[in-house]
Amino acid sequence: MQIKDVEPGMSNVTLTVRVVSVNRPRKVSTKYGEATVAKAVVKDETGSITLNLWRDQINLVKPGDVIRIENAYAKEFRGEVELNLGRNGRIVVLKREEQESEEEPEEGISEEEEEPEE
């Protein structure tokens, strides 16, 4: 399945996507009490969609990660289709994006030694 195929009311949605962004978590009131939620934008080659991350799910993913969303359900919220994970849903990180700050700076050419642009 791909993002373009997701419609409100669908369940058992499984997708492989890349995480584009994760918003700052916020507290919301639900029928089950207060909870923490963060909205993540995920994409594949067909489009992008919001994935709601609840409680412990928030720290599972980071921008750039490739993840598989399993057993999600889709619903419409404020005119947009969003994905949520139910009790049997899960997120599997397939590829963790390396942090650029951990890379060693390249050694070699200094500014004075660069080739002039033509």
C-alpha positions as a Markdown table, in Angstrom:
| # | Residue | x | y | z |
|---|---|---|---|---|
| 1 | Met | 0.0 | 0.0 | 0.0 |
| 2 | Gln | 1.1 | 3.6 | -0.6 |
| 3 | Ile | 0.0 | 6.9 | 0.9 |
| 4 | Lys | -2.1 | 7.8 | -2.2 |
| 5 | Asp | -4.2 | 4.7 | -1.4 |
| 6 | Val | -5.1 | 5.7 | 2.2 |
| 7 | Glu | -8.6 | 6.9 | 2.8 |
| 8 | Pro | -10.6 | 7.8 | 5.9 |
| 9 | Gly | -12.1 | 4.8 | 7.6 |
| 10 | Met | -9.4 | 2.3 | 6.5 |
| 11 | Ser | -7.9 | 0.0 | 9.1 |
| 12 | Asn | -5.0 | -2.4 | 9.1 |
| 13 | Val | -2.9 | 0.1 | 7.1 |
| 14 | Thr | 0.7 | -0.9 | 6.6 |
| 15 | Leu | 3.1 | 1.5 | 4.9 |
| 16 | Thr | 6.9 | 2.0 | 4.5 |
| 17 | Val | 7.7 | 5.7 | 4.6 |
| 18 | Arg | 10.3 | 8.3 | 5.4 |
| 19 | Val | 9.8 | 10.7 | 8.4 |
| 20 | Val | 9.9 | 14.3 | 7.1 |
| 21 | Ser | 9.3 | 16.1 | 10.4 |
| 22 | Val | 8.1 | 15.6 | 14.0 |
| 23 | Asn | 6.4 | 18.5 | 15.8 |
| 24 | Arg | 7.0 | 19.3 | 19.5 |
| 25 | Pro | 4.8 | 17.1 | 21.7 |
| 26 | Arg | 1.8 | 18.7 | 23.4 |
| 27 | Lys | -0.7 | 17.6 | 26.0 |
| 28 | Val | -4.3 | 17.0 | 25.0 |
| 29 | Ser | -7.4 | 15.8 | 26.7 |
| 30 | Thr | -9.0 | 12.6 | 25.4 |
| 31 | Lys | -11.9 | 10.5 | 26.6 |
| 32 | Tyr | -9.3 | 8.4 | 28.4 |
| 33 | Gly | -7.7 | 11.4 | 30.2 |
| 34 | Glu | -4.7 | 13.6 | 29.4 |
| 35 | Ala | -2.2 | 12.3 | 26.9 |
| 36 | Thr | 0.9 | 13.5 | 25.0 |
| 37 | Val | 0.7 | 13.6 | 21.2 |
| 38 | Ala | 3.1 | 14.8 | 18.5 |
| 39 | Lys | 2.3 | 15.1 | 14.8 |
| 40 | Ala | 4.8 | 13.6 | 12.4 |
| 41 | Val | 4.7 | 14.1 | 8.6 |
| 42 | Val | 5.7 | 11.0 | 6.7 |
| 43 | Lys | 6.1 | 10.6 | 2.9 |
| 44 | Asp | 6.6 | 8.0 | 0.2 |
| 45 | Glu | 6.9 | 8.5 | -3.6 |
| 46 | Thr | 3.1 | 9.1 | -3.9 |
| 47 | Gly | 2.6 | 11.8 | -1.3 |
| 48 | Ser | 2.7 | 12.7 | 2.4 |
| 49 | Ile | 0.4 | 12.2 | 5.4 |
| 50 | Thr | 0.3 | 13.1 | 9.1 |
| 51 | Leu | 1.0 | 10.3 | 11.6 |
| 52 | Asn | -0.1 | 11.0 | 15.1 |
| 53 | Leu | 2.4 | 9.7 | 17.6 |
| 54 | Trp | 1.1 | 9.0 | 21.1 |
| 55 | Arg | 3.0 | 8.8 | 24.4 |
| 56 | Asp | 5.9 | 6.4 | 24.0 |
| 57 | Gln | 5.7 | 6.4 | 20.2 |
| 58 | Ile | 7.0 | 10.0 | 20.1 |
| 59 | Asn | 10.6 | 9.1 | 20.9 |
| 60 | Leu | 10.7 | 6.2 | 18.4 |
| 61 | Val | 11.2 | 8.2 | 15.2 |
| 62 | Lys | 13.3 | 11.1 | 14.0 |
| 63 | Pro | 13.3 | 13.1 | 10.8 |
| 64 | Gly | 15.0 | 11.2 | 8.0 |
| 65 | Asp | 14.2 | 7.7 | 9.5 |
| 66 | Val | 12.7 | 5.1 | 7.2 |
| 67 | Ile | 9.9 | 3.4 | 9.1 |
| 68 | Arg | 7.3 | 0.7 | 8.5 |
| 69 | Ile | 3.9 | 1.6 | 10.0 |
| 70 | Glu | 1.9 | -1.5 | 10.8 |
| 71 | Asn | -1.8 | -1.9 | 11.5 |
| 72 | Ala | -2.6 | 1.8 | 11.5 |
| 73 | Tyr | -6.0 | 3.2 | 10.9 |
| 74 | Ala | -6.9 | 6.3 | 8.9 |
| 75 | Lys | -9.4 | 9.0 | 9.9 |
| 76 | Glu | -10.2 | 12.5 | 8.8 |
| 77 | Phe | -9.4 | 15.4 | 11.1 |
| 78 | Arg | -10.1 | 19.0 | 10.1 |
| 79 | Gly | -10.4 | 18.0 | 6.4 |
| 80 | Glu | -7.2 | 16.0 | 6.3 |
| 81 | Val | -6.5 | 12.3 | 6.4 |
| 82 | Glu | -4.3 | 11.2 | 9.3 |
| 83 | Leu | -2.9 | 7.9 | 10.5 |
| 84 | Asn | -3.1 | 6.6 | 14.1 |
| 85 | Leu | -1.8 | 3.4 | 15.6 |
| 86 | Gly | -4.3 | 1.3 | 17.5 |
| 87 | Arg | -3.6 | -1.2 | 20.2 |
| 88 | Asn | -2.1 | -3.7 | 17.7 |
| 89 | Gly | -0.3 | -1.0 | 15.6 |
| 90 | Arg | 3.4 | -0.5 | 15.7 |
| 91 | Ile | 6.3 | 1.4 | 14.2 |
| 92 | Val | 9.4 | -0.4 | 13.0 |
| 93 | Val | 12.5 | 1.7 | 12.3 |
| 94 | Leu | 14.0 | 0.2 | 9.2 |
| 95 | Lys | 16.8 | 2.8 | 8.7 |
| 96 | Arg | 18.0 | 5.4 | 11.2 |
| 97 | Glu | 19.1 | 8.7 | 9.6 |
| 98 | Glu | 22.7 | 9.4 | 10.7 |
| 99 | Gln | 23.2 | 12.8 | 12.5 |
| 100 | Glu | 25.3 | 15.2 | 10.5 |
| 101 | Ser | 26.9 | 16.6 | 13.6 |
| 102 | Glu | 28.6 | 13.2 | 14.3 |
| 103 | Glu | 30.4 | 13.3 | 10.9 |
| 104 | Glu | 34.0 | 14.3 | 10.9 |
| 105 | Pro | 34.7 | 17.5 | 9.0 |
| 106 | Glu | 36.4 | 17.0 | 5.6 |
| 107 | Glu | 40.1 | 17.8 | 5.6 |
| 108 | Gly | 41.9 | 19.0 | 2.5 |
| 109 | Ile | 41.3 | 22.1 | 0.5 |
| 110 | Ser | 41.3 | 25.4 | 2.3 |
| 111 | Glu | 39.5 | 28.5 | 0.9 |
| 112 | Glu | 42.8 | 29.8 | -0.6 |
| 113 | Glu | 43.4 | 26.6 | -2.5 |
| 114 | Glu | 39.9 | 26.3 | -4.1 |
| 115 | Glu | 39.7 | 26.3 | -7.9 |
| 116 | Pro | 38.3 | 29.7 | -9.2 |
| 117 | Glu | 34.8 | 29.4 | -10.7 |
| 118 | Glu | 34.4 | 30.3 | -14.3 |
